[in-house]
Amino acid sequence: MASHVVGYPRMGPKRELKFALESMWDGKTQAADLEQVAKDLRASIWKQMAEAGVSMIPSNTFSYYDQVLDTTAMVGAVPARYEWTGGEIGHDVYFSMARGNKTKPAMEMTKWFDTNYHYIVPELSSETKFMYSSRKAVSEYKEAKALGVDTVPVLVGPVTYLLLSKGDKSAPKGFDTLSLLDAILPVYKEVITELKEAGASWIQLDEPKLVMDLEAAQYEAFKKAYAVLGELSGVKLLLETYFTDLPAEAYKTLCGLPISGFGVDLVRGSKTLSIIHEQGLPAGKTLFAGVVDGRNIWANDLAASVAVVEELQAKLGKENVVVSTSCSLLHSAVDLKNETKLDSELKSWMAFAAQKLLEVVAIAKAVSGEKDEEFFSANAAAQASRRNSPRVHNKAVKELAASLAGSEHRRATPVSSRLDQQQKHLNLPILPTTTIGSFPQTPELRRVRREVKSKKISEEDYDKAIKAEIDSVVKLQEELDIDVLVHGEPERNDMVEYFGEQLDGFCFSANGWVQSYGSRCVKPPIIFGDVSRPKAMTVYWSTYAQSVTKRPMKGMLTGPVTILNWSFVRNDQPRSETCYQISLAIKDEVEDLEKANITVIQIDEAALREGLPLRKSEHADYLRWAVHGFRITTCGVKDTTQIHTHMCYSNFNDIIHSIIDMDADVITIENSRSDEKLLSVFREGVHYGAGIGPGVYDIHSPRIPPTEEMADRARKMLAVLESKVLWINPDCGLKTRKYGEVVPALTNMVNAAKQLRAELAK
């Protein structure tokens, strides 16, 4: 029986691509050095899959930044500001689109569906001229073939690409990117024809937009696109969907397209199985059954997956089913073999991407009568161990979380009254300035944290080093004349991992890195059991930071929903239950900070929007428990304690009422890359009575915006927001930037605020 993998991590088991990219961006190495690292990585991945026994191996899932940006390069949809004049798109134009450059801002970045992966949003208009401008897909197919590996080239499908795009600044309001379908399809035909001529027998087109709630015209666009692409004979088209259930109309549409096969997620899309059994499968089509979880790190229940595949075979025919992953393994960690921090019992419960390859092949062999009894026996024992382990279950925690259902956990006083009391206490100027939390993480800081963990330096020396960094960051902010300060988070490796390391129910990998965007990788904590807080986590550093300044110092916490969404979460209970357990832990921390006289506390919920289910019918339930989880953390504080939260890189307009329902005193939010999209919600009459700080500059670009540009962004905000609620801040934390960029950017930001205060005083 055939086995198939939707996609694979591209960073490498030791983040080789990350370091090669950053070295080239810093001017330490040349493009040729980066290209050699990339070539070696691709070769090792293809070889690994072939040796594991995967029969349908993907190519063109590698990327220097992200697969949507690769598609933008493939179809030549380069915004005019990058002054591209045609020809094959090279590194300069490609990375300028992703990161900006000294004179041109980057394109917008947002979350890939409901994951923590980001993509660069294409900018299109009726004037966009598509042309075949990157032969990456063909060259990588040929590269694999030269190594003796015949692959399935993967493309982002044309309809999903257009639906993920936005109109550029020249496009009229309401511009329909699908109006460009006729214009883009000839490029796809060229690419598919070249791949066919190079020898590809299957080509995978990822169309995850099909799992969304679509309108009739959007379904028609799929029919139109694949009617055109299906005319190409001599090659089989695989249309891949993932991340949730397929609507019945989407399944019907898939069955009617002139394609050879389609893939479905049977892990997060368990209801799709019922649709398949009800509607069957048309003759001549193959179902790629995604039974191995591509988004988590838990070992598959092999016996259960075999049962699902055998049931499908009985219904659809043995030759019409292929075992696959539920989505790309891009969202999982790379290889469990590299783990030194996890004990043997915990490791037995897990499977990273490399192990998931073996699971896919083992399931395919088992349903073909070649069951590996030893492999299956070990898997069954691990499943039983996890179900029954006392490390997983804490009765007291479960009972406390269950008791939360009876209350809304709202603060008693309305936010407008709280803000008045807080202003009397804090005495801030109009348009107060602040930053989001983190300051640059220097090599020296990382060295200090590594050395204290490996016991190369003492706790006392570590304490001195972190305090010295806090002193420096506080002094810098005072010199810049920032109003509400942060301590810079020098003690923190990651905004989620730092808290998870201090909570029961979490464990951590040594090398479980997952790409978030570009070269940025995160190492998600693993929530394997019931969550509780043994002791205070941040009070020591926050109180020290407050002791060295008279200005307000923010206590910095990560919110429960973000900790949940940015972790690998246990799959043996509802996510809402795990969220409430984390909420109780953060609530304890908030109240301990307040007792320590920290009167401004930021609880970041950067990932609230990304956890929103893809189907609208499921939105209300998620938002109910997610927003409730946030309110649990703050319900016990005084009116004079100002609660901030932060969100980034998502479209918030459709959940603005849920954001208001969180009842924070101040929200800081991404605004700079999205052409002030957020402001439209206020222009349309939504009243936001709390404090709000839409970011005035993009910290994910090395570009330093001038004072007037930031002031102009704030003026646009003042057109729809009252000056008494507006804050001036960057759009995200400064952790990934260098001080040479941070200092002039923050200088300009503070100058912009002062300039606006002067204008308002006239």
N, C-alpha and C positions, 0 to 999 in steps of 0.2 A: 504494500500500500504506500502511496506517495506521502511524503512529509514536506511541509512548507513553513517558512519563517517570513513574517511580514516585513521585518527590518531588524537591525542590530545596532547596539551602541557604537558610536564612531570615535569617542575620545581616546580609547585604548585602555587596557587594564591598569596602567600607571599614569593615566592622563597625558600620554605622550603628545597628542594633538594640541591640548591646551598650552603646554609649555612651548611647543614649536610656534604656535600662533603668536603668543605674547612676546616671544623672543624676536620674531620678525617685526611685530608692531613697534617694539622698542628700538629697532634698528640694530640689534645685536647680531642677527643672522639675515641671510638673503632669502628671497622667494624660493630659490632652488632647494635650500635646506628644508624649508617647510614642505615643499612638494615631495621630497624624498621620504620624510617622516610619514606623510599621508599615504604614499605608495606602499611603504612597508606595512602600515597598519591595514590597508585594504587587503593586501596579500595574506596577512596572518589571519584575518577574519574569514576570508573565503576558504582558506586551508582548514581552519578550525571547523567550519560547518561541514565541509566535505568529509573530514575525518570522523565527525560525529555521525555521519550517515544521512544528513539532510539531503533529500533528493531535489528540492526546488529552492535554490539558494539565491537570495536577492542581491542585486548590484544597484549602484546609484543611490544607495541609502546613506553613503558617506557624504559629508558636507563640511566645508570650511566654516560655515556659520549656521545656516538652516535650510531645509529643503524647499521652503516657499521662496526664499531669496534665490535659491538655485533656479527655480522655475522662472522667476522674474528675469534672471540672466538668460535662461534658455529662450524665452520668447522676446527678449530685447525690450522689455517694458521699463526702461531706465528713465526716471524723472529728468526733466530738462536741466535742472539746476546742476547736475553732475557733468554736463557738457560732453556727454558721450557722443561720438560722431559716427559710430558704426563699427563693424568688425567684431571679432571674438572678444567677449568681455573679459578683461583681465583683473588681477588682484586690486589695482588701484580703484577702479570704478566699483567693483564688488564690495570692498570693505568700506568705501565711502558711503555707499547706500546703507550699510549695516551700522556703521559707527560714527558717520559724519567725518568731517575733516576740519581744518583750521578755518575754513570760510563757509562751508556748507553743512547745514544740520542733517542729522541722520533721518532716515524714514521712521515712521511710527513702529513701535514694537508692542505686541500684545500676546496674551496667552493662547496657546494652541488648544482649542476646545476647553476641556475642564482639567488640564494638566498643568504642571509647573514648568513646562517647556514653553519657550517664547518663539514667535516668528516675526519676521519683518513684513509689515503690511504693504502690499503692492498699491501704488498710486496710479490710477487710470483715468482717462477721459475719452471723450469721443474723438479726440485728436491723436490718441495713442496709436502708433504704427507698430504692429508686431512683426518681428523678423527673427529667424533662427540665428541666435547669437551666442550660444554656448553648446558645444558638442560633448559636454561632460558625460551624459548618459551613454552615448555611443562609445566614447573613449574608455570608460570604465568597464563596459561590457567586453570590449576587445582586450582590455588589460587582464581581466579574469580569464578569458578564453585562452590567452597566451600562456597562462599558468595551468591550463588543463581543467578549468572549472567553467562549466556552462551555466550561466546564471539567468535569473529572471530580472530584467531591468525594471526599475520602479520609477514611476513619474507621479507627481501630484496631478490628479485629473483636472481637465480644463474647467469643469463646472465648479468644483470645489475651489479652484484657484480664483475664479472670477467672483465667487460668493464671499471669499475671504478678503477681497480687495476693497478699496474705497475710492471714491472720486477724488481727484486731486483738486487743488485750489481753483483751477480753471473750470472744473465741472459744475454744472448747475445743481442747486439743491434737489435732492431726490434722484440724482443720476443713477441709473440702473446699470451696474457693471455687466450684467448678463447681456446687455445690448451689444457687447463686443464679442459674443460667442462666434458669430460667423467669421470675424476677423482673426480670432486666435486659432481656430481649428486647422487652418492650413499649416501652421507651424507644427502642431501636434502630428499631423499627417506626415510631414517631412521627417520628424524625429522617429516615428514608428517605422516608416519606410526604411530609414537608414539602419535601425536596429534589426529589422527583418533581413535586410541585405547582409548585415554582419553575422547573421546566423541565429538570432534570438527566435525561439519557438513560442515562448510565452512572454507577454509584457504585462506588468502589473500597474494599474492606474488607481491611485488612492483617492477615493471619493467619500471621505467621512461625513461630508455635509448631508449625505443621504439619511443619516440617523436623526437629523434634526426635524423639527416641525416645518415642513415646506409648503409653499403655495402651489397651486396648480401650474402656474407659469414656470416655476422652478423644476417641477417634475418634467414638464415639456422640454425644458432645456437639456435635461439628461437624455431624454429620448432623441432629441435632435442631434446632440453631440455624438452619441454612440451609433446613431444611424449612419453618420458620416464616417466615423472611425471604423465601424464594423464593415465598411466596404472594402477595407484593405485585406486582401486574401493572403494566405500563407503564414499567418501569425495568429496566435490565440490571445485574446484579451481577457485578463483577470481584473475585475473591478472589486477593490477591497474596501470594506467598511469596518468601523470599529468604534469602541468606547461606550456603546449602549445598545438597547433594543432597536431593531428596525421597526418603524411604523408599518402597518399592514400595507399601506399604499406604496411605500418604498419597496417592500418585498415584491409586490405585484409588478412594479416598474422594472426591477431587476430581472424578473423572470421574462419580461418582454423585450429586453434589450438584445441586440445581436452580438452578444459576447459569449465566450466559451466557459466562463466561470465567475463566481463571485464569492467573496469571503465575508463571514459574519462573526461577530464577537459573541461567543456563547458563555463567557464568564460574567461580564457586566450586562450582557443582553440575553439573560436566561429565557425571557418571554419569547424571543425570536424562535426558540425551539418549537414552541406550540404552533407558531405561524407556519413553520416549515412542514410540520406534520399535517396541518390543515390544508395547505395549498400545494404541497408536493414540490417537485422540481421538473421543469420542462425537459424534454428529451434533448440530449446533446449538450447539456450544461453540467458543470462540476461544482459541487459545494465545497468550499474551503472552510472547514469547521474549526473555529478558533476556541479550542478547549484548554489551552495552556495560557495562564494569565501573564500578559505582557507588562502589566502595570504594578505588580507587587512582587515580593521576594519570598512568598511562601511556597513550599514544595506542593506540587499538584497532587491531588488525590487521584492517583493513577487508575485505581479500580473504577472510580466513579466516571472518569473521562472515557475509559474503555467502554463502559456501559452506554454512555451517550453516543459515541461513535458507532457502536454496533447497532444501536437503535436506529440511527440515521441510515446506516447501510441497509438494514432490513426494509426501511421505508423507501429509500431512493435508489438502491442498487449499490453493490460493493464498489463497482468501478467508478461511481459518481461522487465519492466522498474522499477528500484529502484532509489529513490531520494538520492543523496549523496553530499558530499562536493567536491570541485574541486581538493583538495589535502589535506594533513594532516593539521589540525588546529595548528600544532606545530609552524607555521609561523605567527600566530596571537597572540594578547595579550589574557590573560586568562579570565577575568570576569569583565564586565562593572560595576557590582554592587559594586566593590571595589573602584570606582572612586569618588574622592571628589573634584578634581580640575576642572572638566569639568562642564559647566553650562548645564541646562536641554535641551536647544535647540541643542547644540552640541551633547549631549548624545543621543538625539532622532535620530540623523543621523547615529549612530554607532551600531555595533554588534561585541563584542569580541567572543572568542571561546565558552564560555558558552551560549551566546545568539544565536550563529550560530547553536547550537544543537536544540534550539527551532524553528529556521527557517526551518531546514531540516524536522523536524517533522510536522510543520505547513503546509509546501508545500505538504508533503505526504498525510496528512489528507485532505487537500483541494481538491486534485485531486481524492480522494476517496469519496467525497461528505460530508465531515465533516469539512467544512471551519469554522475557528474561525473568525467570522465577526469583532469582536472588535479588534483582533490582526491585521487583514488585514487593517482595517480602520486606525488604528494608524500608521501603516507602510506607507500607501498611503499619509497621512498627512505629515509625516516626509520627504518623498521623495519630495513632492511639496515645503515644507519649504526650503529644501536645494537648490533646483533648482532656487528659486527666492530670496534668502537671499542677502541683500546688504553686509553682512559680507563676502560673498564669492567673489563678483565681484568688481573690481576696474578698471574702464575704462582707466585711465591714464597709469596704469601698463601694461594693455593688449596692448595698442597702442605702448608703448615704446618697448616692447618685439617683437611685430610684425615688427617694423622698422629695426630689426637686420638682416633681410634676405638679404639685399643688399650688405653686406661686409663679407670678410673672417676674418677680425680682426686679421691680422698677424703683428708681430713686424717688423719694416722696415729693421733692420740690421740682417744679418745671425748670427747664434749662435756662430760660431767660432770667429767672430770679437767681439761679445759681451763678450765672455769669456776672451779675451785678455784685454779688457777694465776693466772688473770686477777684474781680477787678479792684475792689476796696482793699483786699488782702495783698494782691500782687503789684498793684499800681503800675501797670504796663502802659507804654505810649500807644497811641493809635497806630494801626498797622504793625503790630509787634513782629519781630523777626525771631526765627528759630531755625534749627536744622532738624533732620529726621531722626538722628540718633548716633550713627556710627561716623567715625573719622577714619582717615586712611590707615590701613593695616600695613605697617612697614615690615620689611624683612626682619628687622630687629625684634619687633613685637612677636612675630611668628616664632622666631628662634627662642625667645624667652618662654613662650608657652610650651614649645616642644621640650625644652630642657627641664622645665619643672615636672612635666609628665614623666620624662625618662629619669628623673631624680639626678640630673647632672648639676642642677642648682637647687639650693634650699628653698623652702617655702618663704623664708624671711627675705631672701634675695629677690624672689619673684614678687613679693609684696612691695618691696621698694621700687622695683622696676615699673610695676603697674601704676603705683602712686605717682611716680615721676612723670609718666605719660599723661595721666589725668591732669596733673599740675600744668603740663605744657599745653594741653588742649583747652583747659579752662582759661589760662592766660591768653591764648590766641583769641578765643571768643570774646574775652573782655576787651582786648585791643581792637578787635573788629567792631566792637560795640553791638554785639548780638544781645537781644533782650532776655530770652529764655534759653538757658544753656543745656548742654548735654555733657556727659562725661567721656564720650567718644567710644565707649565699649572696648577698650584695649584688652580686657580679660576674656573676650568672647571670640570663639572660633567661627560660630555661625549662629544666627538669631534663633534657630530652633534647637540645634544640637546642644547649645550651651544650657538650655533649660532641661532638655531631655536627660542630660548627664546627671542632673540633680533630682530627678523624679524617679520613683519606683515604677516598674512596669515597662521601662525602656531598656534597650540594649543598643550597642553601637558597633558598626563595622570599622575596620581599619582602612579599607580601600573601596567602600561601597559608593563610589562617586557616580553621580548622574548629571548629565548636561542640563543646564537651565536655559542658557542662551549663549551663543558665540563660544567664547572660551570659558565662560563662567560655569563651574561645576558645584554641586552641592552634595553633601553626604547625609542623606535623610536618616534621622533616627528610626529605630525599629520599635514600634509599640507592640509588644508581645503579650502583655498582661494588664491587669487592672492598675490604674494610675493613681498615685498619691504623692504628697510632698513631705519628705521626712523633716526638712528644716528650711529656713529662709535661704533664698538663692541670690538675691541682688542687694539686700539691705546694706551690707558692709561697704560695698563700693559706692553706692549712691549716697550714703551718709558721709563718706569721706569726701566725695566730690562737692557736696553741698557745704562742707566745712571750710572749703578753700575759696568760697565766693559768697558775696552778699546777694548776687542775682539769683532768681529762681533756677533750680536745677531739676531737670526732669528725671524721674525714675523711669527706667526703660524696661518694658516687659514685652514678650511676644504673646499674642492672644491665643485662646484655646482653639479657635477654628483654624488659624494659621498653623499652629503646632500639629493639629490633626492633618490638614491638607498637605503639609510639607513633610510628612513622615510616611514611612511604610506602615500601614495600620493593620492591626489584627483583623482577620476576616471571619472570625467565629462569633461576632456579635454586631449589632447595628452600629454604624459610625456615630450616631447620635449619643449612644451610651458612653462611648469612649470620650466624646467631646465633653459631656457633662462631668466626667471624672476629671478631665484636665481643667475645666472651668473652676471646680472647687479648689484645685491646687493653686491656680492663679489668684483666686479670690483671697486665699490666705496670704499670699505674697503682697497683694495690693494693700491689705489692711495692716500688714507689718510695716510696709513703707510709710503709710500714713502715721502710724504710731511713732515712727522715727523722724517725723516732721518733714517728710517729703510731700509737698503740697501740690506738685504737678506730676502726674503719672501718665505716661504714654503706654498704651496697650495696643501694639501693632496687630492689625488684622489685614495684612497685605493680601492674604489668600482667600478672603471671604468670597469674592466674586468668582474665583476660579473653581470653587467647589460646587457652584450652581449646576444642578443636573442639566443635561442637554435637552431634555424634553420638558416643555412648559408645564405639563400636567404634574410634574414632580417638583416644581419650583417652590410652591407655597410651603410644603412640608419641610424642605431643606432650610429655607429662610426662617421658618418658625423656630426650629431648634438651634440653628446657628446664631441667630440674633439673641435668642434666649441665653445661649451659652455665654455670649459676651456680657449681657446684662448681669448674669450671675456674678461675674468678677468684680463689678463695680457697685452693686446694690448696697453695700454696707458702709460706704465712705461718707464723710461730711460734705455739706454743700460747698464749703470753702476749698475742698480738694478738687482741683481741675483735672478731669480725665481727658486725655488726648487719645486719638487712634490714628493710624496711618494705613492707606491703601494705595496700591500701585498697579499700573499697566493692565488695566481692564476697562471695559465699557461699563460704567456704573449707572448710566442714565435709566436703564430699565429696572434697577433695584434701588433707586434713590429713596423710596419710601421706607424700605427696610433699613437703609443706612440711617435715616432719621430715627427709626424705631430703636436703633442701638442706644440712643440717648447719651452719646458722648458729648462732652462740652466743646471740644475742638476736634476737627478732622483735617488731616493733611492728606493731599491726594494728588496723584499724577495728573498733569495737565499740559506739559510742555511739548511732548511728542505727538499729541493727538489733536493738534490744531485747535486747542481750547474747546474740544467736543463737549466737555463737561458743562461749559457755560450755557449751552443751548437748553439744558434742563431748567435752568433758572430763568432764562428768557421766556420759556413757555409757561411760567407762572408758578413753579414749585417754590414754596417758601421754606428757606432753611434758616431757622432761628439761632442755631448754635454757631460757634466759631468755625471758620473754614479757611484752609490754606492751600489753594490750588498751586502746584509747583510752578515757579517762575523760570526755572532752567533745568535742562536735562543733564543729569549727572552720569548717564551712561555713554556720553560722548566726551572726548577730550577737549572739545571746543569750549572756549570761555566767552559766554555772551556778554556784550557790553551793557553798561548800566541802563542806557535808554531802552534797550530791547526788553530788559526785565521790567522796567517801569511801565513800558507800553503794555506788557502782558497784564500787569496789575491794574492798569487803567481800564482794560476791557472787563476785568472782574468787577471793578467799582461801578461799571455801568449797570450791573445786574445784582450786586450785593452791597449791603450797607457797610460803610467803612468801619463801623464798630465791631463787625464780626470777622473782618478780613485779616488774615495773617500772611506774612511774606516768608517763603521758605523754598528750598530746593524741592525737586519732585521725589527724591528717594535718599537713602543713606549714602555717605561718602566713602564707604569702606573700600571700594574698588578703585578710587581715584588716587592721584599723587598730590602731595602738598603744593607742588608747583602749579597745579591746576585749581586746587581747592581755595587757596588763599586769595588769588585775584578774583575768582568767581564769587566768593562770599563777600569780598570787599565791594564788588559791583552790586551785589544783592542788597547789602545794607545801605549803600549810597542811593539805590533806587527807592528804598523805603523812606529814607530821609527826604529825598526829592519830592516824593508824593505827599508826605506829611506837610511839607512847606506849601505845596499847591493847595491842599485841602484847607490850610489855615488862612488862605487869602480871602 
